[in-house]
């Protein structure tokens, strides 16, 4: 279908590595998998199965070490990560040369995540939610409903919007 390259945003890396080796040896037709990512989320009712599920900051820091040993080039933080853990997790990943990305954790906004260490924001709805306050629980359908229902009300000429664009540019955020 024309896909020649992709980056994994957090999966079962054992299966993907086996697939990558098969592609590289020409025993399977497929795209180059250029970036493997390790994903972290906290244990709760919204946790995705099969990712790095942690119960403490220390577990998260240890898991980042393991992801680095497994050649992951970036850390994906998911929506349930405690906001107080974002900076230490991001700092650890950056120390190891990894990028930090993902969904903006619940009850945070994109601006806060950027100041705490995010290098990239993975979904446009998380950017739109930046303008609706940090009290929204985005681990449910709100992460789609609020941008869809109210995104058109954002004043793209306002100082708040322009300051956010400047922050994205200054931090070279993807």
C-alpha positions in Angstrom: 0.0 0.0 0.0 3.0 2.3 -0.3 4.0 2.3 3.4 7.8 2.1 3.5 8.6 3.1 7.0 6.8 3.5 10.3 7.6 4.0 14.0 6.1 1.8 16.6 4.4 3.8 19.4 4.4 1.0 22.0 3.6 -2.6 21.5 4.8 -6.1 22.1 8.4 -5.4 21.1 9.3 -9.1 21.0 6.8 -9.7 18.2 7.8 -6.5 16.4 11.5 -7.3 16.6 10.9 -10.8 15.1 8.9 -9.2 12.3 11.7 -6.6 11.8 14.3 -9.3 11.5 12.2 -11.1 8.9 11.7 -8.0 6.9 15.5 -7.2 7.0 16.3 -10.7 5.8 13.8 -10.5 3.0 11.7 -13.4 4.3 8.8 -11.1 4.8 7.7 -8.1 2.7 7.2 -5.1 4.9 8.2 -1.6 5.8 11.3 -0.5 7.8 10.5 -0.1 11.5 12.7 2.8 12.3 11.7 3.6 15.9 10.6 1.3 18.7 8.9 3.0 21.6 8.3 1.9 25.2 5.0 2.8 26.7 4.1 3.5 30.3 0.8 3.9 32.1 -0.4 3.6 35.6 -2.6 0.8 36.9 -6.3 1.8 36.9 -9.6 1.0 35.2 -8.4 2.9 32.0 -5.1 1.1 31.5 -4.4 -0.5 28.1 -3.4 -4.1 28.3 0.0 -5.2 27.1 2.0 -2.0 27.9 4.4 -1.1 30.6 1.9 -0.9 33.5 3.5 0.7 36.6 2.4 1.2 40.2 5.1 3.5 41.3 7.6 6.1 40.0 10.5 3.7 40.8 8.9 1.0 38.6 8.6 3.5 35.8 12.2 4.6 36.1 13.3 0.9 36.1 11.1 0.2 33.1 12.7 3.1 31.2 16.1 1.5 31.8 14.7 -1.8 30.3 13.2 0.0 27.3 16.6 1.6 26.7 18.3 -1.8 26.9 15.7 -3.1 24.4 16.8 -0.3 22.0 13.7 1.8 22.3 14.3 5.3 21.0 11.4 7.0 22.7 9.1 6.8 25.7 5.4 7.1 25.3 3.5 8.3 28.4 -0.1 7.4 28.4 -3.1 9.2 29.8 -3.1 7.8 33.4 0.5 8.7 34.3 0.5 10.8 37.4 1.3 14.4 36.6 4.0 14.5 39.3 5.8 11.6 37.6 6.0 13.2 34.1 9.2 15.3 34.8 11.2 12.5 36.5 10.2 10.0 33.9 11.0 12.4 31.1 14.3 13.4 32.7 15.3 9.7 32.9 14.4 9.1 29.3 16.3 12.2 28.1 19.4 11.1 30.1 19.4 7.9 28.1 19.0 9.8 24.8 15.3 8.9 24.3 12.5 11.2 23.2 9.3 11.6 25.2 5.9 11.7 23.7 2.4 10.4 24.1 -1.0 11.5 25.2 -1.2 14.3 27.6 -1.9 12.8 31.0 -5.3 13.3 32.4 -5.9 16.6 34.2 -3.0 18.3 32.4 -2.7 20.4 29.3 -0.2 20.2 26.5 1.6 23.4 27.7 2.3 21.8 31.1 3.5 18.5 29.5 5.9 20.5 27.3 7.4 22.2 30.3 7.8 18.9 32.0 9.7 17.2 29.2 7.4 16.1 26.3 9.2 16.4 23.0 6.1 15.6 20.9 2.4 15.4 21.3 0.8 12.4 19.5 -2.8 13.4 18.9 -4.2 16.7 17.7 -7.1 16.4 20.1 -4.5 16.7 22.9 -3.4 20.0 21.4 -7.0 21.3 21.2 -7.6 20.3 24.8 -4.8 22.6 25.8 -7.3 25.5 25.6 -10.0 24.0 27.9 -8.2 23.7 31.2 -6.5 21.0 33.2 -9.5 19.6 35.0 -10.7 17.3 32.2 -10.3 13.6 32.6 -9.1 12.6 29.2 -9.0 8.9 29.8 -12.5 8.6 28.5 -14.5 9.9 25.6 -14.0 13.5 26.8 -10.7 13.5 24.9 -12.8 13.4 21.7 -16.1 15.0 22.7 -14.7 18.3 24.0 -12.4 19.0 21.0 -15.2 18.0 18.6 -17.9 20.0 20.3 -15.9 23.1 21.3 -12.7 23.2 19.3 -14.2 25.7 16.9 -14.5 28.3 19.7 -10.7 28.6 20.1 -9.6 32.1 19.1 -6.5 31.6 17.0 -5.6 35.2 17.1 -5.7 35.4 20.9 -2.5 35.9 23.0 -3.1 32.6 24.7 -3.1 30.7 21.3 -0.2 32.7 19.9 1.9 32.1 23.1 1.2 28.3 22.7 2.3 28.3 19.1 5.5 30.2 20.2 6.1 27.5 22.9 5.7 24.7 20.3 8.1 26.5 18.0 10.6 27.4 20.7 10.7 23.8 22.1 10.8 22.4 18.5 7.8 20.2 19.4 6.5 17.7 16.9 
